[in-house]
């Protein structure tokens, strides 16, 4: 298993670090309620995942039909307030993670970090926190934002020396409500986080079934992020992955040896 990131669409990624495979916010079906996948292929569940990370309770991030495609013995890590809800789906190992909590998955460490986003599951589901995750292993640090807006403490995460920031740049329709990043705000997140590489997520995947107009919102946001990062002369490199594409990570530094440019 080589270290790297595979973008499956929306907020679903596969993070491979130090022989540990982590799946985030799995959407593995053709549709979610009234929004349909517009990519050519529906992704298959990844082989031999070590854990699933859930950032918040919204249907396009915690999706029962997609979760049913995964082994019930697979460890699932969720925000505070979602544990009992996910256990009712038959998952045997569900751990609630408050902000700053850490768990070890073999040689890989997962830490819950803040997010500014509604955690309530509509219409009458549980209210829970929304969180992001920082994953460390194999000499690499990956930040998975889930869904978030900018927040005052975001710059503190730069102290973790983030290699890869998986940042949302849009939603699933023509408009964004509060608690999201558009390309310009995502560029500000890049400025605060100071990652080596920013990979846009939450784009190019889902669109309301009855809405044909403004579909340019599916493809423009990552390009706009790239342009805004360039305009602001930020040192991070933006890597745009279409759903299904992967980004390989080079071997990390030996323990105790600083990375160049840090």
Buried (B, 14 or more C-beta within 10 A) or exposed (E): EEBBBBBBBBBBBBBBBBBBBBBBBBBBBEBBEEBBBBBEEEBEBBEEBBBBBBBBBBBBBBBEEBBEEBEEEBBBBBBBBBBEBBBEBEBEEBBBBEBEBEBEBEEBBBBBBBBBBBBBBEEEBBEBBBBBBBBBBBBBBBBBBBBBBEBEEBBEBBEBBBBBBBBBBBBBBBEBEEBBBBBBBBBBBBBBBBBBBBBBBBBBBBBEEEEEEEEEBBEBBBBBBBBBBEEEEBEBEBBBBBBEEBBEBEEBEEEEEEEEEE
